[in-house]
């Protein structure tokens, strides 16, 4: 049994709404011709970004948060985008609280976000796990 990759279906994922919102944000923020800048700023691969735009794949919670940064979302935009992915910010999660602070401070580079979070919390990220 191969357990290296777990596939699950998120019942709250709305691919059409997510795709539509990504295109709206790209247009509103004049990023429609700068897709490489968006996915590089977010620390996403071109393939992942393309799959999210096309609605082929639901981003994981971490990749959805990266997408928020790459698209330079405001906090309300971020909450809406997360909801289309079937997720939400957790008020009890230091990571989410720091990410919200980054959005309010307009820190839109995922590496800078990770540095900010590690400085504020003492945690750093390896893959999708917070490590003390």
C-alpha positions as CSV (number, residue, x, y, z in Angstrom):
1,X,0.0,0.0,0.0
2,X,1.5,3.3,-1.1
3,X,0.8,6.0,1.6
4,X,3.3,8.6,0.3
5,X,0.5,10.7,-1.0
6,X,-2.9,11.0,0.6
7,X,-5.8,12.1,-1.7
8,X,-8.9,13.4,-0.1
9,X,-11.9,15.3,-1.4
10,X,-12.8,18.4,0.4
11,X,-16.6,18.6,0.4
12,X,-16.6,22.3,0.9
13,X,-14.3,23.1,-2.0
14,X,-16.0,25.3,-4.6
15,X,-13.7,25.2,-7.7
16,X,-15.7,27.6,-9.8
17,X,-15.9,30.2,-7.1
18,X,-12.2,29.9,-6.3
19,X,-11.2,30.1,-10.0
20,X,-13.4,33.1,-10.5
21,X,-12.1,34.8,-7.5
22,X,-8.5,34.2,-8.6
23,X,-9.2,35.8,-12.0
24,X,-11.0,38.7,-10.3
25,X,-8.0,39.4,-8.0
26,X,-5.5,39.1,-10.8
27,X,-7.5,41.7,-12.8
28,X,-8.2,44.0,-9.9
29,X,-4.6,44.1,-8.8
30,X,-3.2,44.3,-12.4
31,X,-1.5,40.9,-12.0
32,X,-3.1,39.2,-15.0
33,X,0.1,39.4,-17.0
34,X,2.4,38.5,-14.1
35,X,1.4,35.0,-13.2
36,X,5.1,34.0,-12.6
37,X,5.4,36.8,-10.1
38,X,2.3,35.7,-8.3
39,X,3.2,32.0,-7.9
40,X,6.9,32.8,-7.2
41,X,5.9,35.3,-4.5
42,X,3.6,32.6,-3.0
43,X,6.3,29.9,-3.2
44,X,4.0,27.8,-5.4
45,X,4.9,25.8,-8.5
46,X,3.6,26.9,-11.9
47,X,1.7,23.6,-12.1
48,X,0.0,24.1,-8.8
49,X,-1.0,27.7,-9.6
50,X,-2.3,26.6,-13.0
51,X,-4.4,23.8,-11.4
52,X,-5.9,26.2,-8.9
53,X,-6.8,28.7,-11.6
54,X,-8.4,26.0,-13.7
55,X,-10.2,24.4,-10.8
56,X,-8.5,21.0,-11.3
57,X,-7.2,20.8,-7.7
58,X,-8.2,22.0,-4.3
59,X,-5.2,23.6,-2.6
60,X,-4.2,22.2,0.8
61,X,-4.6,24.6,3.7
62,X,-1.0,25.7,3.5
63,X,-1.1,26.2,-0.3
64,X,-4.3,28.2,0.0
65,X,-2.5,30.5,2.5
66,X,0.4,30.8,0.1
67,X,-2.0,31.7,-2.7
68,X,-3.4,34.4,-0.5
69,X,0.0,36.0,-0.1
70,X,0.9,35.7,-3.8
71,X,-2.4,37.3,-4.8
72,X,-1.8,40.2,-2.3
73,X,-5.1,39.6,-0.6
74,X,-6.7,41.9,1.9
75,X,-7.9,40.1,5.1
76,X,-11.6,40.0,3.8
77,X,-10.4,38.7,0.4
78,X,-8.2,36.1,2.2
79,X,-11.2,34.9,4.3
80,X,-13.3,34.6,1.2
81,X,-10.7,32.7,-0.8
82,X,-10.1,30.3,2.1
83,X,-13.9,29.7,2.3
84,X,-14.0,28.7,-1.4
85,X,-11.2,26.2,-0.6
86,X,-13.2,24.8,2.3
87,X,-11.0,26.3,5.0
88,X,-11.0,29.2,7.5
89,X,-8.5,31.0,9.7
90,X,-8.3,29.7,13.2
91,X,-8.3,32.2,16.0
92,X,-6.3,29.8,18.2
93,X,-3.5,29.2,15.7
94,X,-0.5,31.5,16.1
95,X,0.4,30.8,12.5
96,X,-2.9,32.1,11.2
97,X,-2.9,35.1,13.5
98,X,0.6,36.1,12.3
99,X,-0.5,35.6,8.7
100,X,-3.4,38.0,9.3
101,X,-0.9,40.5,10.7
102,X,1.2,40.1,7.6
103,X,-1.8,40.8,5.3
104,X,-2.6,43.9,7.3
105,X,1.0,45.0,7.0
106,X,1.0,44.2,3.3
107,X,3.8,41.6,3.5
108,X,3.3,39.8,0.3
109,X,6.3,37.5,-0.1
110,X,5.9,34.1,1.4
111,X,9.5,33.9,2.5
112,X,9.1,37.2,4.4
113,X,5.8,35.9,5.9
114,X,7.6,32.7,7.2
115,X,10.4,34.9,8.7
116,X,7.9,37.1,10.4
117,X,6.0,34.1,11.8
118,X,9.2,32.5,13.1
119,X,10.3,35.7,14.8
120,X,6.9,36.3,16.4
121,X,6.2,32.7,17.5
122,X,9.6,31.0,17.7
123,X,8.3,28.4,15.3
124,X,9.5,27.7,11.8
125,X,7.9,25.7,9.1
126,X,9.3,22.5,7.5
127,X,6.9,21.3,4.8
128,X,3.5,21.7,6.5
129,X,4.6,21.2,10.1
130,X,5.4,23.9,12.7
131,X,8.5,23.1,14.6
132,X,9.7,24.7,17.9
